[in-house]
Amino acid sequence: MLRNRLRQQLRDGQTTYGLWVTVESPTITEIAVACGLDWICVDTEHGHLDYRELMEHLRAARGSQTSVLVRVPELQMSAVKRVLDMGAHGVILPYARSRDELATAMSYGRYPPEGIRGVGGERAFKWGMGMQEYLSYANDETLLIPLIETREAVAEIDDILALPGIEAIFFGPADLSASYGHLGSWDEHGVAEIVADIKSRAAAKGIASGILARGTADAAARRDQGFLMVGLGADMTLLVRAIRENLAHLGRDTTPRLWF
């Protein structure tokens, strides 16, 4: 497996661009690689993706310059260590609420003495043939990225940013808004200011920040605001947007036809 190119890009202060992957077809990841995206995040928290489908996305990115992150479904040891054993370059840790909770979750992704990750012989180890090589750099190269999406995490953000080994954080503005009582909102009601403040605090500590953009203009704005991980969107969101924009341009009604 290649070392983690994304980690070096973030350390160098480069703006990186990625894609949120939500469907099973590895063709999505092949397209992301062919387009030169710096990273993808395979989402196993929401939606229907399982480990078998995750493996195919990892295989599709093998040998490329595109790093693969996985948003695990919960802060559990089995979830974190399994996706890393499969060869993911990093894990996005969802629904972070406290420093202690995150410290425990991060320990699942680090080998002793920094953590409690168990040693296996799976794909990340080249099926046992590259065990010593992988063990020599895994603790340093693996990205463990807290997803800041709760008001509890905001309340403890300075303690969270002080955790050893945090090199990046990612924001979930929709859930963050919901946690403040504004369900269905994005970055209104003061959430945009909270995100900007935390991003600045993180940058002062050399910690990169990431966020999903809601369109091309928003992606450019996030880049200009100093976000080093800019998600261009989710696979299906981008497809839907392109189809509806084309239909609207052709004079067709784009009201959704729901089937459930």
Secondary structure, 3 states (H helix, E strand, C coil): CCCCHHHHHHHCCCCEEEEEECCCCCHHHHHHHHCCCCEEEEECCCCCCCHHHHHHHHHHHCCCCCEEEEECCCCCHHHHHHHHHCCCCEEEECCCCCHHHHHHHHHCCCCCCCCCCCCCCCHHHCCCCCHHHHHHHHHHHCEEEEEECCHHHHHCHHHHHCCCCCCEEEECHHHHHHHCCCCCCCCCCCHHHHHHHHHHHHHHCCCEEEEECCCHHHHHHHHHHCCCEEEEEEHHHHHHHHHHHHHHHCCCCCCCCCCC
